[in-house]
Amino acid sequence: MCGVVGYGGFSKRVSLEKAIKAIKHRGPDDNGIVYIDDVALGNTRLAIIDLSNNGHQPMFNSDKSLCISFNGEIYNFLDIKKLLQDKYPFKSNSDTEVILYAYQEWGFKCLEKLGGMFSFVIYDRKNKLLFGARDRLGQKPLKYYYARGKLIFASEIKAILQLLDHKIEIDEVAIDNFLTFQYVPAPKTGFKNIYKLPAGHFFVFKNKQLSVKRYWSLNFNKKFDLPPNELEEQIFAEISKAVKSHLVSDVPVGALLSGGLDSSMVVALMALNSSKPINTFSIGFDDVHFDESFFAKIVSKLYKTKHTHLTVTSKDFIENLKNIIKIYDEPIADNSILPTALVAKLASQKVKVALTGDGGDENFAGYDRYFFINIAAKMAELPVTFKKMVGFLGKQAALLHPSKQTRRAYIFLSTLNQPTYRMYVNYNAFFSHREKHDLYTNDFRKVVDKNDSFETFKDHFDSNIDALDNALKLDINTYLPDDLLYKTDSAAGAYGLELRSPFLDHKLMEKIAAIPSKDKLQFGKKKKILKDIALKHNLLPKEIVNRGKQGFIIPQNKWFKNSLKEYIYDNILHSNTIDYIFEQDKIKHYLDNYFNSNLNYDNNIFALLMLAIWVDKYH
């Protein structure tokens, strides 16, 4: 974990000191700044590999023709180093230096060699260009401002803002998309002219011109044709290999343990590859319906980990919300951002590195929505008149018995005539198109009128693969990097902690993408192959493997309608979103409906709250 910052195309030198200070939390161990030509590179370092000063950044190659600022870990750096060590004069044991010489040897194609999580920017003095890249899955962030021939880049937007001489405006389309998805899909960020480099992409900045290109994508078209046992053994071997590679570190490595299948499996394989007890960390809630700590303790006891647990209350929510906004500089309303930040803080007190189970659901079909998209694909083949009738019945049920469940059912049943991509997005949406527009001011509505959030992901769908693979492909390209990984990286970075996700090893993911859909989701059994592996190899007890997915979420509906009610009214109705984005009387009516009924569209309320606080902070 480090912080990257810099610029190119400036007519005069601008100090990076304030920008470095803005992201010092990401790398408290060391920092450095280099100015070359019209370029500046800065870095704040969290020392994980090669703790000596030889790993200092920004780092030059031997003849100082290349300079790099790097954030992340290259798990196969020793293998790459073996290929290069006879040709180049390595002076450190760091993976940073390996990237430099890999670029010197292979140019942009060096990305094909790198295995791990990374974002970096290299200044190539001979070719007068900046080369920036982000890892295949988007585990490490790289944001940038580009306008009028100037480029500013950083790991976090708060560093970019320190280098601008003007105030950045709100990107209205990004806000419209945020209300649909509860995060901002790439490349937008919520700020005009500030973007995030999408996962699996690189940029080249030369002669004040910026170009962005994709270098990797996951292929779902090629499938294994293997007996189930052989398929399971191949996947298990790859998972084991991924976990082992993610343990490479010169500092202690722990794990975030929720008690779910994914994190429990990672802990199990860590324990089998470690001679010492592992530090594990979990967060629970003062509501038994949301507390997974019982299951985390089962796994901890089984593998004799040193377990640390923290219980969170509604009071903690209020006390930490201002800090949450300091952590996240893009609008985000994923309701697990609070527990994610708190467990990162908890873990950082004992370790510098922690493994997670992130990516298990997106790889192995762990969400309920994958089950429903499968059903929808089959129902889509039914006669049009029948589908219309089913949609009408769903609408009546939602009107007579309004709830989160009937609303989802109605959306699901009423979109059976739509293309698969639109059906899937509609099912996962929070605010509908009409709900958003009913709350907007006339001026804001006019600006976003032509934006259709439900068409945002159209290009990700592939007519040559089935509905489940399309859903997995979409989530891996959007929800995973723009919500989950943004959430975890920002939370960890705030406390000088590095999080690693073995399920996001790209070679493992390429094998999982080749598994036929029927082996991932069979008769409603989610994560079928992963569960079979866990039981067959006696990694986990049945009570862990076969329990339903709970998710890392807070009991927000209960908290909102009790101790947080006044807080929500006050922060939303008195924010700068009123009269700019929303009509006050319409928002008040929307809130009144929520608090004075049994409706539980709490996710939408949370989105309004987080947007209000974000707008007040940055605009």
Buried (B, 14 or more C-beta within 10 A) or exposed (E): BBBBBBBBBBEEEBEBEEBBBBBEBBBBBBBBBBBBEBBBBBBBBBBBBBBEEBBBBBBBBBEEBBBBBBBBBBBBBEEBBEBBEEEBEBEBBBBBBBBBBBBBBBEEEBBEBBBBBBBBBBBBBEEBBBBBBBBBBBBBBBBBBBEEBBBBBBBBBBBBBBBBEEEBEBBBBBBBBBBBBBBBBBBBBBBBBBBBBBBBBBBBBBEEEBEBEEBBBBEBEEBBEBEEEEBBBBBBEBBBBBBBBBBBBBEEBBBBBBBBBBBBBBBBBBBEEBEEEBBBBBBBBBBEEBBBBEBBBBBBEBBEBEBBBBEBBBEBBEEBBEEBBEBBBBBBBBBBBBBBBBBBBBBBEBBBBBBBBBBBBBBBBBBBBBBBBBEBBEBBEEEEEEBBEBBEBBBEBBEEEBBBEBBBBBBBBBBBEBBBBBBBBBBBBBBBBEBBBBBBBEEBBEBBEEBBBBEBBEEBBBEEBBBBBBBBBBBBBBBBBBBBBBBBBBBBBBBBBBBBBBBBBBEBBBBBBBBBBEBBBEEEBBBBBBBBBBBEBEBBBEEBBEEEEBBBBBBBBBBBBEBBBEBBBEBBBEBBBBEBBBBBEBBBEBBEEBEEEEBBBBBBBBBBBBBBBBBBEBB
